[in-house]
Each structure stands twice: as structure tokens, then as C-alpha cells.
């Protein structure tokens, strides 16, 4: 597990140097790992918004290496509605919902916020 996490960090750091240290990576199709990050903060998001999301599918993401990793995630919550999340993951693996934007459409681009 530890070596996989170290390899993941090396890839993220490499992407950051290629695309500009501290900048966002290109937007990519969400992976199972990104879905797991989104799933982990879903209860907090539902509590903050007062909504219950029957559909909750991460469709795109970008990352930013800071003193950990910021995940910017576009989540399809059904009925042509999307939520954008910024989730911070510490190097120890702790997740924290930093910000979110709701009431978005599929065409709304995922970017820094």
C-alpha cells in the first residue's frame, strides 16, 4: 500500500512540474480512485447542501499538488445537474471538503475555484 501511494505521489508531482508547479493538471476522465474520494465526502456534501443525491458519479477531475493534493471533481448528481468539488487530501491520506459549487450543467467546465 505504501509503495503504491509513493508512486502515485511521484506521478502527481511529475504532472505538476510538467504543467506548472502548483497548477492544475489537465482535466481527465474520473477513475475509480477519484470516485472513492468523492464518495468519502458525500455525507459532508449532503449535510452542507441539505440534498440527498441518489445519483453521484464522478465524471471528470483535475489535481493540484500543494501541501497535499487538491482534487477538483465534477460529479453528475442526475437530472442534468452537476456539482464541482474541491477536496484536499493530505499526504497522510486525510480528506477534507474545501469548497463546492452546485447548480451546474454538463457544459460547465471544471476549473480552479
C-alpha positions as CSV (number, residue, x, y, z in Angstrom):
1,X,0.0,0.0,0.0
2,X,2.7,2.5,1.0
3,X,4.7,1.9,-2.2
4,X,1.6,2.4,-4.4
5,X,0.9,5.7,-2.6
6,X,4.5,6.9,-3.1
7,X,4.3,6.0,-6.8
8,X,1.0,8.0,-7.0
9,X,2.7,11.0,-5.4
10,X,5.6,10.8,-7.8
11,X,3.2,10.8,-10.8
12,X,1.3,13.8,-9.4
13,X,4.5,15.7,-8.7
14,X,5.8,14.9,-12.2
15,X,2.5,16.2,-13.7
16,X,2.8,19.3,-11.6
17,X,6.3,20.1,-12.9
18,X,5.2,19.4,-16.5
19,X,2.1,21.5,-16.2
20,X,3.5,24.1,-13.8
21,X,4.2,23.6,-10.1
22,X,1.0,24.3,-8.1
23,X,-1.1,24.5,-11.3
24,X,-3.9,22.2,-12.2
25,X,-3.3,19.1,-14.3
26,X,-5.4,18.7,-17.4
27,X,-9.0,17.7,-16.8
28,X,-9.3,13.9,-17.2
29,X,-12.0,11.2,-17.1
30,X,-12.6,10.2,-13.5
31,X,-11.1,7.0,-12.2
32,X,-12.3,4.6,-9.5
33,X,-9.8,6.2,-7.1
34,X,-11.4,9.7,-7.8
35,X,-14.9,8.2,-7.3
36,X,-13.7,6.9,-3.9
37,X,-12.5,10.4,-2.9
38,X,-15.9,11.8,-4.0
39,X,-17.8,9.0,-2.1
40,X,-15.8,9.7,1.1
41,X,-17.0,13.3,1.3
42,X,-20.6,12.7,0.0
43,X,-22.1,12.7,3.5
44,X,-20.5,16.0,4.3
45,X,-21.6,17.5,1.0
46,X,-25.2,16.3,1.6
47,X,-25.1,17.7,5.1
48,X,-23.9,21.1,3.8
49,X,-26.3,21.3,0.9
50,X,-29.4,19.7,2.6
51,X,-29.7,17.5,-0.5
52,X,-29.7,13.7,-0.9
53,X,-28.0,12.6,-4.1
54,X,-29.5,9.4,-5.5
55,X,-27.1,9.6,-8.4
56,X,-23.5,10.6,-7.5
57,X,-21.0,9.8,-10.3
58,X,-17.6,11.4,-10.6
59,X,-17.1,12.1,-14.3
60,X,-14.0,14.4,-14.5
61,X,-11.2,15.5,-12.3
62,X,-8.0,17.6,-12.2
63,X,-5.4,17.7,-9.4
64,X,-3.2,20.3,-7.9
65,X,-0.2,19.4,-5.7
66,X,0.1,21.7,-2.7
67,X,1.0,20.6,0.8
68,X,-1.0,17.5,-0.2
69,X,-3.3,17.1,-3.2
70,X,-6.3,19.2,-4.2
71,X,-8.8,17.2,-6.2
72,X,-11.2,19.2,-8.4
73,X,-14.0,16.8,-9.2
74,X,-17.1,17.1,-11.5
75,X,-19.9,15.0,-10.1
76,X,-23.1,14.1,-12.0
77,X,-25.9,14.2,-9.5
78,X,-28.7,13.4,-12.0
79,X,-31.4,15.4,-13.9
80,X,-28.6,17.2,-15.9
81,X,-27.3,18.7,-12.7
82,X,-23.6,18.7,-11.7
83,X,-21.6,19.6,-8.6
84,X,-18.0,20.6,-8.6
85,X,-15.9,19.7,-5.6
86,X,-12.6,20.7,-4.3
87,X,-11.3,18.1,-1.9
88,X,-8.0,18.3,-0.1
89,X,-6.1,15.0,0.6
90,X,-3.2,15.3,3.0
91,X,-0.1,13.3,2.5
92,X,-1.3,11.2,5.4
93,X,-4.5,10.4,3.4
94,X,-7.0,12.5,5.3
95,X,-9.7,14.0,3.2
96,X,-11.4,17.4,3.6
97,X,-14.1,19.0,1.6
98,X,-12.8,22.5,0.9
99,X,-15.4,24.0,-1.4
100,X,-18.2,23.1,-3.8
101,X,-20.3,24.6,-6.5
102,X,-23.8,23.4,-7.2
103,X,-26.5,24.1,-9.8
104,X,-24.0,23.4,-12.7
105,X,-24.7,21.8,-16.1
106,X,-22.7,19.3,-18.1
107,X,-21.2,22.0,-20.3
108,X,-19.8,24.0,-17.3
109,X,-16.0,23.4,-17.4
110,X,-14.1,22.1,-14.4
111,X,-11.6,24.6,-13.3
112,X,-9.9,26.1,-10.3
113,X,-12.2,27.6,-7.7
